Amino acid sequence: MSVCSARRKQLVVVVVLFLVMVWAVPLLGNESFALPHTASETESVLPPDGNQTLPPDVNCTFQPPPLLKRVCQCWNSADEFLEEVHCRCEGSTMMRVPQKLTTMQKLTLEKVGIKRLRENALAVYATGLQDLFLISLSDFHHVEPRSFAKLRNLRTLYIAHAPKLQFLESGVFEGISTKLKTLRIIHCGLLAVPDMRMLSVHIILHMVDLDGNQIQEIHERAIQIKTDELILDNNALTAIHGEAFFGSQVAKLSLKLNFKLKYIHPTGFKGMQNIRELDLSGTALEVMPTEGLSELEVLRIQNTHSLKTIPSVYNFKNLQTAYLTHPFHCCAFHFPDRHDPHAHQEDKKKFSDIQEVCHAGGYATPQVKVGLYGERATDGTKRMSDQIVEFVEDDWQREKRSIRDPLLADEGNGFLRFLSRNSINFRSDDQHDSLASGGSGSGPLRSENFYQSITGLPIDTVIPDEESNLNTVNPEFGEFHTVVLKPTSMEAICGNLTPTKFDVKCYPMPDALNPCEDVMGFDWLRGSVWVVLLLAVFGNVAVLVVLFSNRSDLTVPKFLICHLAFADLCMGLYLLLIASIDVHSMGEYFNYAFDWQYGYGCKFAGFLTVFSSHLSIFTLTIVTLERWFAITHAIYLNKRIKLSAATYIMIAGWIYSAVMAAFPLFGISNYSSTSICLPMEARDTLDIAYLLTVLGINGLAFIIIVICYAQIYFSLGKETRHAARPAHSGEMTVAKKMALLVFTNFVCWAPIAFFGLTAIAGYPLIDVTNSKILLVFFYPLNSCANPYLYAILTMQYRKDFFMLLSK
C-alpha cells in the first residue's frame, strides 16, 4: 500500500468521525453540549470509498477536502438568567425556513434565498419562538396572510433590508400573538403603510418602526394602532391626508427626515389619542396643523427651514419642551400675547368670566378672598354658582367623552385648560356636601384662614390620596389609562383658578445674533435711524442731481465723486429697508422674522450694504490718491489720471465690490443670520477668512488714506500749517477739512474693526442689540458725511448748484 493511499484512508476516517459528531448533537437534545448545533443541506465531496484508487495523473500531495458549509447555528443565551436558545441561519441557497431546528426562542434568517413566507412555514415553532428576525433578504417579496398566526408567544417581529418587499396583504397580521411588543419593518421597499388594524384590537405595542421605506402618502384612517412609539422616518412621504391616524393611540410619533413632506391636512392628526411627543424634523412643511395635538408635551421641528411660523402656544395645553429650527420661533412661546393676540384675548376673557362667576357665588379665588357665600334665590331659580356647576359638569363630561370619541378631543370651550396646567386636587362626588352647605340660605362668615392656601378648601376637608392626582398611575408597561379627575367642588375650582401661564423650554434659545426684540432694539434708536437715513439719501441724491446736470464739464474728481455718492446712496437705501421692516413688524418681529431674514428682502439689503461699503471705501481711496498725486506732483500735469483711466479703475472697483457682496449669497458667511442682514456669522474657516479679508481690506484702505492726507498736509509748508499769515487761511481751511475726512473715516471703521476682530477671535464684546447702535451712528457715518465734505460744502458744488437753478 502506498503512502498516499494510507493518508487518504486516515483522512476519510477523520472526516467520517467529524460528521457523526455533528449529526449526533441534535439527537442528544442536550442544550449544554459543548459543540453548537449545526444543520446543513450540503453534501461532502469526498469519495464514499476510502480504497478508491486515484487516476495515475493525479498528484498524491495532501490536499484537504472542502469542509461542510455550516448554514444554521444554535446556542444558549449568554445571560444565565435567560434560558433561551438562539438560532441563526445564513446562506443564499436556503430557499425555505428550516423545519428541523431545535426548540428555540429566537430565530434569525440572514442573507438567505427565501422569496416568500408561507402560512405554515413557522408552524413547527409555534410554542417556543418569541423573536423572529429576517435580515438582508434580497429576493424576499411576499408574506402570505396569517403567516404569524400560529406563533402564540411571538413578541418581536423584525424585517430589515428586503428591498423587494413592497406591500403586505391585509391579513398578514391576522391572528398574531397578543404578546407582540415590537414590530419593525425597516429599510425595505414598502410603498404603503401596512394594514395594522388587526394589531389594535387587543395589543398594545412598545414600538412600530417603518423607518427607511418608500411610503409616499398616508391616507385617511390608514393607521389604527396602539403603541408607545410609531416611527415613520426616512420615507418618501409627500402628504398626510385628513384623519390619517384616527382611532390610534400613540404616545410618540416620529416623521423626521421625510424631506419631501410638504403637506399635512389640517385634520391629519385628528382622532389620535394620548400623543405626547411629535417629531417633524427634517421635513419640508410650510404649515403645521394643531388639531388633535392639544395634549402634546414635546415638539420637535428641527432643520425644517420651510416652516415660517410656529402654531400658537394656546393650541397646546401641556406643551413643556420644544426643539425648533430658528431662535426667533422660540420668541413666539415667550410672548404668546404678541404671537396670537386673538387667542390671548379669548383666554383672558374666559378667565375673567369664570372668576366673576366664582365671586358672584361667594367663592374665593387666589386673587380675591370672599368671606360670605352667595345667597340662594328665593324665587326658585338657580343662582349663579349653581349654573357654573352645571357648566363645569358639561365641560367635564365632554372632556371625559373625548377619551372615547376623539372628535370631541379638541373642543376647548370649557375652562379646564386653566386647571390642566397646575397640580390641582379635587374632591370626589362623595365630598359634595360642602357645596350644599355653602349654598344654604344663611351661610356663616368664614375667615380666609379657614381655607387651604392652594386648594381653597376648608382646612378640615381631607382629600384621599387615591383621588388627589389628575391621572391614575398604572405600573404595567404599555397600559393606557383614563382620566379619573371629576371636579365638582366649586370651592376647589375657584380656589385653583389662575390665568393661563406657559413655561415652555424652547431650543435653540434666542442668542446674541437673534434676541427676542424688534429690528431696532430701542425706541430712541428707531427715531435716530430715520434721521441718519434721510441725511444720507438727501445729501447723495443732491450731489448726483447737481453733478449729472452739468455733464459737459465732467472732470475726473467729479466723476469719482459721482461714484462715491452712488455708493453712499446705496447705504441710505439699506437703512431705509431696515427702518421700514422695523416699523412694519414693531412689537411682533418674530412673526415676520422668517419671511424677512430668509426672503429676498434681507438678502438684497445685505448685498446692498456690503456692496455700498466696499465701493465707498474703494472710491474714497482712489479720490485720495488722485488728490495726493495732484498736490504732491503738481508739476507733472501730463501724468495725472485721465477720465478713461478713471473709468477702467471704477469698473474694477464695481466688480470687486459686487464679488465681495456676493460671497454671503453662496454660503460664505450669511446675510440671514441676523435681523439687520449683516454677514456676522462665523461658522467655519471660510466664514472667518471672509470676515478677516473684509476687515483687512478696509484697514489697508484706511492706512492709505491717512498716509496720503498726511503727506498732503506736510506739503503745504510750515507757514500754512501754522497759519502765521492771513493769506494762508484758505490753505488752513483745506488742512482742517482733510483732518475731518480722516477723522470720519477712522470713527466709521475703527469701532467696527475692533468689535469684529474680538468676535472672530471668540471673545465677542458686543451683542446684536448693542451693535445696532454702531449700525446707526458709526457704520453709515461716511455715507452721511461724504456728500457734504466732498461736494456740498465745496465752492465748485455751490457754483454748479447755482448754475442748475439759473437754468
Secondary structure as UniProt FT lines:
FT   HELIX           3..28
FT   TURN            31..32
FT   STRAND          37..39
FT   TURN            50..51
FT   TURN            56..57
FT   STRAND          72..76
FT   TURN            80..81
FT   STRAND          85..91
FT   TURN            92..93
FT   STRAND          106..112
FT   STRAND          116..117
FT   TURN            119..122
FT   HELIX           123..125
FT   TURN            126..128
FT   STRAND          131..135
FT   TURN            138..139
FT   STRAND          142..143
FT   TURN            145..150
FT   TURN            152..153
FT   STRAND          156..160
FT   TURN            163..164
FT   TURN            170..175
FT   TURN            178..179
FT   STRAND          182..186
FT   HELIX           197..199
FT   TURN            200..202
FT   STRAND          207..209
FT   TURN            211..212
FT   STRAND          217..218
FT   TURN            220..221
FT   STRAND          226..231
FT   TURN            233..234
FT   STRAND          239..240
FT   TURN            242..247
FT   STRAND          249..254
FT   TURN            256..257
FT   TURN            259..260
FT   STRAND          263..264
FT   TURN            266..271
FT   STRAND          277..279
FT   TURN            281..282
FT   TURN            291..292
FT   TURN            294..295
FT   STRAND          298..300
FT   TURN            302..303
FT   TURN            305..306
FT   HELIX           313..315
FT   STRAND          321..323
FT   HELIX           327..334
FT   HELIX           336..339
FT   HELIX           341..360
FT   TURN            361..362
FT   TURN            378..379
FT   HELIX           384..404
FT   HELIX           406..408
FT   TURN            409..410
FT   HELIX           416..420
FT   HELIX           429..431
FT   HELIX           433..438
FT   TURN            441..442
FT   HELIX           448..450
FT   TURN            453..455
FT   TURN            459..460
FT   HELIX           465..467
FT   TURN            477..478
FT   HELIX           490..495
FT   STRAND          505..507
FT   HELIX           523..549
FT   HELIX           551..553
FT   HELIX           556..584
FT   TURN            585..587
FT   HELIX           589..591
FT   HELIX           593..597
FT   HELIX           600..632
FT   TURN            633..635
FT   HELIX           637..639
FT   HELIX           643..662
FT   HELIX           663..666
FT   HELIX           671..673
FT   TURN            675..676
FT   HELIX           685..715
FT   HELIX           718..722
FT   HELIX           726..728
FT   HELIX           729..760
FT   TURN            761..762
FT   HELIX           768..777
FT   TURN            778..780
FT   HELIX           781..787
FT   HELIX           788..792
FT   HELIX           795..806
//
